[in-house]
Amino acid sequence: MRLNQWLLGLIASLLMSHVWAGRACQDASPNTETFRQAMAAGYASMQQLDEIKPKVALIARVGQDLSAYNLRFSHLGFVWRDPSAQGQWWVMHLLNQCGTVQSDLWREGLANFFMDDPFAYDALIIVPSIAVQDKLQSWLSEQSKMEQLHGSKYNMLAYPFSTLYQNSNQWVLEGLASAMSRDLDIRSRVQAQQWLKLMNYQPSELKINTFKRLGGRMFRANIAFDDHPTDRRMAGKIDTVTVDSIVNFLQQAIPESRSYLVEAKKLPELR
């Protein structure tokens, strides 16, 4: 009986979600295999987090295949243990609504983080310094502060030094800027981006030709290029915030930061 209660509690903690604004859009419920893989990825991530015990970390997933751009992980969020929620691990991240330009901040359990039918179920956990974790923990506890750095117009390929749009990883990067800036009190996206420039943050350069740019702009509402510098855009060079660029920035700015790869394991077949 106690084992069953423990399992139910574990499943509930991995699946809990809460949107801070707006609502989710799901075309269909996840199939059995997607559910199993997401639960396994969430549990493996929880085990790794329980072992390293950060106050706050970053967690990345492989939402889509970006191998054409020499990238592995596509989407990043903050993960932290909420003392007010019985020490459960929560993920806070930015998502857009149903392929549109509207974005919201979501708080959800670890399994839910992997429930969007990702390309693969590997995870990457990045742990910054204790000082940065302390500031992030305070920041994540106040919705108003998080919203100060939230741009509601989503663009998958948003330019890092413009406030016209924002992508999911850019919100994480700007949140990191507010925690890493020490004596500077960052309260706006403009301030965060100015600080990132001063700290020599380098975005990832994606080679996207005119045909791909036109196709993306015409057929995807959540892709735009008008925030990018004209000369680089016309040369097919699109600079954007990626998981890789954030990891590289953290390694340079905070040498003591650590990364942990959580590889997906093959699940036994259902009988």
C-alpha positions as CSV (number, residue, x, y, z in Angstrom):
1,M,0.0,0.0,0.0
2,R,2.8,2.4,0.9
3,L,4.6,1.6,-2.3
4,N,1.5,2.3,-4.4
5,Q,1.1,5.6,-2.6
6,W,4.7,6.5,-3.2
7,L,4.4,5.7,-6.9
8,L,1.3,7.8,-7.2
9,G,3.0,10.7,-5.5
10,L,6.0,10.4,-7.8
11,I,3.9,10.4,-10.9
12,A,1.9,13.4,-9.6
13,S,5.1,15.3,-8.9
14,L,6.6,14.6,-12.3
15,L,3.4,15.6,-14.2
16,M,2.2,18.7,-12.3
17,S,2.0,21.8,-14.4
18,H,0.8,25.3,-14.0
19,V,0.7,28.1,-16.6
20,W,1.4,31.6,-15.3
21,A,-0.6,33.1,-18.2
22,G,-2.7,31.7,-21.0
23,R,-3.4,28.0,-21.6
24,A,-1.8,25.0,-23.3
25,C,-2.8,23.8,-26.8
26,Q,-2.7,20.0,-27.4
27,D,-4.0,18.4,-30.6
28,A,-4.1,15.0,-29.0
29,S,-3.3,13.2,-25.8
30,P,0.2,11.6,-25.8
31,N,0.3,8.0,-26.8
32,T,1.5,5.3,-24.4
33,E,5.1,5.2,-25.7
34,T,5.4,9.0,-25.5
35,F,4.1,9.0,-22.0
36,R,6.5,6.2,-20.9
37,Q,9.5,8.0,-22.5
38,A,8.6,11.4,-20.9
39,M,8.1,9.8,-17.5
40,A,11.5,8.0,-17.8
41,A,13.2,11.2,-18.9
42,G,11.6,13.1,-16.1
43,Y,12.6,10.5,-13.5
44,A,16.2,10.2,-14.8
45,S,16.5,14.0,-14.6
46,M,15.0,14.0,-11.1
47,Q,17.6,11.4,-10.0
48,Q,20.4,13.5,-11.4
49,L,19.1,16.6,-9.7
50,D,18.7,14.8,-6.4
51,E,22.3,13.7,-6.6
52,I,23.9,17.0,-7.4
53,K,21.4,19.0,-5.3
54,P,21.4,22.5,-6.9
55,K,19.2,25.2,-5.7
56,V,18.6,26.2,-9.3
57,A,19.9,24.8,-12.6
58,L,19.2,25.0,-16.3
59,I,17.6,22.0,-18.1
60,A,17.6,21.4,-21.8
61,R,15.7,19.0,-24.1
62,V,16.0,17.9,-27.7
63,G,12.7,19.3,-29.0
64,Q,13.6,19.0,-32.6
65,D,16.4,17.8,-34.9
66,L,19.0,20.6,-35.3
67,S,21.8,18.4,-36.5
68,A,21.9,20.4,-39.8
69,Y,23.1,23.4,-37.7
70,N,25.5,21.3,-35.6
71,L,23.3,21.7,-32.5
72,R,21.9,19.0,-30.2
73,F,19.6,20.6,-27.6
74,S,16.9,23.0,-28.7
75,H,15.0,24.3,-25.7
76,L,16.0,25.4,-22.3
77,G,14.3,26.2,-19.0
78,F,15.1,26.8,-15.3
79,V,14.7,23.9,-12.9
80,W,14.5,24.4,-9.1
81,R,13.2,22.8,-6.0
82,D,10.3,24.7,-4.5
83,P,10.3,24.6,-0.7
84,S,6.7,25.6,-0.6
85,A,5.7,22.6,-2.8
86,Q,7.2,19.9,-0.6
87,G,10.6,20.2,-2.3
88,Q,9.3,19.2,-5.7
89,W,11.4,19.9,-8.8
90,W,9.7,22.5,-11.1
91,V,10.6,23.6,-14.5
92,M,10.0,27.3,-15.5
93,H,10.2,28.0,-19.2
94,L,8.7,30.1,-22.0
95,L,6.4,28.5,-24.6
96,N,4.5,29.9,-27.5
97,Q,0.8,29.1,-28.0
98,C,0.0,26.6,-30.7
99,G,2.6,27.8,-33.2
100,T,1.6,31.5,-32.9
101,V,3.6,34.6,-31.9
102,Q,2.0,34.7,-28.4
103,S,4.1,33.3,-25.6
104,D,3.6,32.6,-21.9
105,L,5.7,31.5,-18.9
106,W,4.9,27.9,-17.8
107,R,5.7,26.1,-14.6
108,E,5.5,22.4,-14.8
109,G,6.8,19.0,-13.5
110,L,9.8,17.3,-15.0
111,A,7.9,14.7,-17.0
112,N,5.7,17.4,-18.6
113,F,8.8,19.1,-19.8
114,F,9.4,16.1,-22.0
115,M,5.8,15.5,-23.0
116,D,5.8,17.6,-26.2
117,D,6.9,14.6,-28.4
118,P,10.6,15.7,-28.6
119,F,13.0,14.4,-31.2
120,A,15.0,12.6,-28.5
121,Y,14.7,12.2,-24.7
122,D,18.2,13.1,-23.6
123,A,18.5,16.0,-21.2
124,L,21.3,18.4,-20.3
125,I,21.5,20.0,-16.8
126,I,23.7,23.0,-16.3
127,V,24.5,24.2,-12.8
128,P,25.9,27.8,-12.4
129,S,27.7,29.1,-9.3
130,I,26.1,29.2,-5.9
131,A,25.9,33.0,-6.0
132,V,24.0,32.9,-9.3
133,Q,21.7,30.1,-8.0
134,D,20.8,32.2,-5.0
135,K,19.8,35.2,-7.1
136,L,17.9,33.0,-9.5
137,Q,16.0,31.3,-6.7
138,S,14.8,34.7,-5.5
139,W,14.0,35.8,-9.1
140,L,12.0,32.6,-9.8
141,S,9.9,33.2,-6.7
142,E,8.5,36.5,-7.9
143,Q,6.3,36.4,-11.0
144,S,6.5,40.2,-11.5
145,K,10.3,40.0,-11.8
146,M,10.1,37.2,-14.3
147,E,7.6,39.1,-16.4
148,Q,9.8,42.1,-16.5
149,L,12.1,40.1,-18.8
150,H,9.3,38.4,-20.7
151,G,8.6,39.6,-24.3
152,S,5.2,38.2,-25.3
153,K,5.8,38.3,-29.1
154,Y,7.5,34.9,-29.8
155,N,10.0,34.3,-32.6
156,M,11.8,31.0,-32.9
157,L,14.8,32.8,-34.4
158,A,14.7,36.0,-32.4
159,Y,17.8,38.3,-32.7
160,P,19.6,38.4,-29.3
161,F,20.0,42.2,-29.2
162,S,16.5,43.3,-30.1
163,T,13.4,43.5,-27.9
164,L,11.0,43.1,-30.8
165,Y,10.6,39.4,-30.3
166,Q,11.8,36.7,-27.8
167,N,12.5,33.0,-28.1
168,S,12.4,30.5,-25.2
169,N,16.2,30.4,-24.8
170,Q,16.4,34.2,-24.9
171,W,14.2,34.5,-21.9
172,V,16.5,32.1,-20.0
173,L,19.6,34.1,-21.1
174,E,18.1,37.4,-20.0
175,G,17.1,35.9,-16.7
176,L,20.7,34.7,-16.2
177,A,21.9,38.2,-17.0
178,S,19.8,39.6,-14.1
179,A,21.3,37.0,-11.8
180,M,24.9,37.3,-13.0
181,S,25.1,41.1,-13.1
182,R,26.1,41.4,-9.4
183,D,25.7,45.1,-8.3
184,L,23.7,46.1,-11.4
185,D,19.9,45.8,-10.9
186,I,18.5,44.6,-14.2
187,R,14.8,45.3,-14.6
188,S,14.3,45.3,-18.3
189,R,15.2,43.4,-21.4
190,V,17.1,46.4,-22.8
191,Q,19.3,46.4,-19.7
192,A,19.8,42.7,-19.9
193,Q,20.9,42.9,-23.5
194,Q,23.2,45.8,-22.9
195,W,24.9,43.8,-20.1
196,L,25.2,40.7,-22.3
197,K,26.9,42.8,-25.0
198,L,29.3,44.2,-22.4
199,M,30.0,40.6,-21.3
200,N,30.7,39.6,-24.9
201,Y,27.9,37.0,-25.2
202,Q,28.2,35.3,-28.6
203,P,25.0,34.0,-30.2
204,S,25.0,31.0,-32.5
205,E,25.2,31.8,-36.2
206,L,22.8,29.7,-38.3
207,K,23.3,29.6,-42.1
208,I,19.8,30.0,-43.5
209,N,19.4,30.8,-47.2
210,T,16.8,33.1,-48.8
211,F,14.6,30.2,-49.8
212,K,14.4,28.8,-46.3
213,R,13.9,32.3,-44.8
214,L,11.0,33.0,-47.2
215,G,9.5,29.6,-46.6
216,G,9.7,30.0,-42.8
217,R,8.2,33.5,-42.9
218,M,5.4,32.5,-45.1
219,F,4.4,29.2,-43.6
220,R,5.3,29.6,-39.9
221,A,3.6,32.4,-37.9
222,N,6.3,32.1,-35.2
223,I,9.3,32.7,-37.4
224,A,10.4,36.2,-38.4
225,F,13.6,37.9,-39.6
226,D,12.8,41.6,-39.5
227,D,14.6,42.0,-36.1
228,H,17.9,40.9,-37.6
229,P,20.5,43.3,-39.0
230,T,19.9,43.6,-42.8
231,D,23.4,42.9,-44.0
232,R,23.7,39.7,-42.0
233,R,20.2,38.6,-42.9
234,M,20.8,39.1,-46.6
235,A,24.0,37.1,-46.3
236,G,22.0,34.2,-44.9
237,K,23.6,34.6,-41.4
238,I,21.0,34.4,-38.7
239,D,22.2,35.1,-35.1
240,T,20.0,33.6,-32.4
241,V,20.1,32.4,-28.8
242,T,20.6,28.6,-28.6
243,V,21.3,26.2,-25.8
244,D,24.9,25.8,-27.0
245,S,25.5,29.6,-27.0
246,I,24.3,29.8,-23.4
247,V,26.4,26.9,-22.2
248,N,29.5,28.4,-23.9
249,F,28.7,31.8,-22.3
250,L,28.3,30.3,-18.8
251,Q,31.6,28.3,-19.1
252,Q,33.4,31.5,-20.0
253,A,31.7,33.8,-17.5
254,I,31.4,31.3,-14.7
255,P,34.2,28.7,-15.0
256,E,32.9,26.8,-12.0
257,S,29.6,26.0,-13.8
258,R,29.1,22.3,-14.5
259,S,27.1,20.4,-17.1
260,Y,25.5,16.9,-16.7
261,L,24.3,14.9,-19.6
262,V,21.2,12.7,-18.8
263,E,21.0,10.1,-21.6
264,A,17.8,8.4,-22.5
265,K,17.7,4.7,-21.8
266,K,16.0,2.1,-23.9
267,L,12.8,1.1,-22.3
268,P,11.6,-2.6,-22.1
269,E,8.8,-3.5,-24.4
270,L,5.3,-3.6,-23.1
271,R,3.8,-7.1,-23.1
